[in-house]
Amino acid sequence: MNYIKLLNAAFEKFYFDDRLNPTHISLYMALFQEWNSNRFLREFYVNRRDLMRASKIGSKSTYHRCIRDLDGWNYLIYCPSNNPYKGSKIKMSPLGISRERISGHYDPELEHLYF
């Protein structure tokens, strides 16, 4: 998956979405980095403490509000976990990436990104 295309698509979506504030964007970018570290897998697990530190969020309530907002606005799918050893499951939405190549043909390489 092309890191630059995904990142540019995210920033373009941020630009036009007036619901977002800097905390949402900071959290999304921390999640994006985790997604990249997990080689853009369909789903991966995250630790709230690590994400709060990476996104510079100091309040659990702010973290939970922002991640629920991002889930509700279709930036990702958030599946909370009460197990501190496993973490919460995240499915990132590949923003602005089509399932088809420019030629209009289906691209099976992108199939693993969609949920």
C-alpha distance (Angstrom), angle and dihedral (degrees) to the residues before:
residue distance angle dihedral
M1 . . .
N2 3.76 . .
Y3 3.81 108.8 .
I4 3.82 93.9 -162.9
K5 3.82 94.6 50.6
L6 3.81 91.3 49.4
L7 3.79 92.3 46.8
N8 3.81 93.4 47.4
A9 3.81 90.6 48.4
A10 3.82 89.8 52.0
F11 3.81 93.2 50.3
E12 3.79 90.9 47.8
K13 3.79 90.6 52.2
F14 3.83 90.6 47.5
Y15 3.80 90.1 53.0
F16 3.80 93.3 58.6
D17 3.83 98.0 38.0
D18 3.81 109.2 88.8
R19 3.82 92.6 -177.2
L20 3.82 92.1 72.8
N21 3.77 124.4 92.3
P22 3.82 127.0 -171.0
T23 3.81 91.6 -90.8
H24 3.81 91.7 58.2
I25 3.79 90.6 49.6
S26 3.79 93.0 46.7
L27 3.80 91.4 51.2
Y28 3.80 92.1 45.6
M29 3.81 90.2 51.7
A30 3.82 91.2 50.6
L31 3.81 88.3 50.6
F32 3.81 90.7 46.0
Q33 3.81 89.6 54.7
E34 3.80 90.6 50.6
W35 3.81 89.1 48.9
N36 3.80 89.3 51.6
S37 3.82 91.0 47.6
N38 3.81 87.6 53.2
R39 3.83 90.0 52.5
F40 3.81 93.2 -109.8
L41 3.80 94.0 -65.7
R42 3.79 117.2 179.5
E43 3.80 90.2 -110.6
F44 3.77 136.7 6.6
Y45 3.80 139.5 171.8
V46 3.79 126.3 -109.2
N47 3.77 137.9 -167.2
R48 3.81 115.6 -131.6
R49 3.79 93.8 -145.3
D50 3.80 92.4 53.3
L51 3.81 92.7 47.1
M52 3.80 92.1 48.2
R53 3.78 90.1 51.8
A54 3.81 94.1 46.6
S55 3.81 93.3 46.8
K56 3.84 93.9 41.2
I57 3.81 92.5 -122.5
G58 3.80 110.7 153.7
S59 3.79 101.3 -173.8
K60 3.80 128.7 66.9
S61 3.79 90.5 -149.0
T62 3.82 91.4 54.0
Y63 3.81 90.4 48.3
H64 3.81 92.5 50.3
R65 3.80 92.9 45.2
C66 3.80 92.5 50.6
I67 3.79 96.4 45.2
R68 3.83 90.9 48.0
D69 3.81 89.3 48.7
L70 3.81 91.6 51.1
D71 3.79 88.8 49.0
G72 3.80 92.5 48.7
W73 3.81 91.9 47.8
N74 3.84 92.2 52.1
Y75 3.78 98.2 -112.6
L76 3.81 89.1 123.1
I77 3.78 143.5 -19.0
Y78 3.79 113.7 -107.3
C79 3.81 119.4 -159.4
P80 3.82 106.8 -177.1
S81 3.78 120.6 -145.9
N82 3.77 128.7 -156.8
N83 3.79 89.7 -157.3
P84 3.82 109.3 97.5
Y85 3.81 91.0 -163.3
K86 3.79 95.2 55.7
G87 3.80 103.7 36.6
S88 3.79 129.4 -153.3
K89 3.79 121.5 -53.3
I90 3.80 118.2 -119.9
K91 3.79 128.5 -168.1
M92 3.79 111.1 -168.8
S93 3.78 120.6 -147.4
P94 3.81 111.6 -133.1
L95 3.80 96.8 -129.2
G96 3.79 116.9 -143.2
I97 3.81 94.9 -2.7
S98 3.77 116.1 128.2
R99 3.78 124.5 -144.4
E100 3.76 87.7 -133.9
R101 3.77 130.3 68.2
I102 3.77 119.0 -122.0
S103 3.81 88.2 -93.8
G104 3.82 89.0 62.1
H105 3.78 96.8 -110.6
Y106 3.78 123.8 131.4
D107 3.80 113.8 -100.4
P108 3.83 111.8 -146.7
E109 3.83 90.3 -169.7
L110 3.82 89.0 70.6
E111 3.81 95.2 47.3
H112 3.81 94.0 90.2
L113 3.84 89.7 61.3
Y114 3.78 97.5 61.1
F115 3.76 126.3 81.0
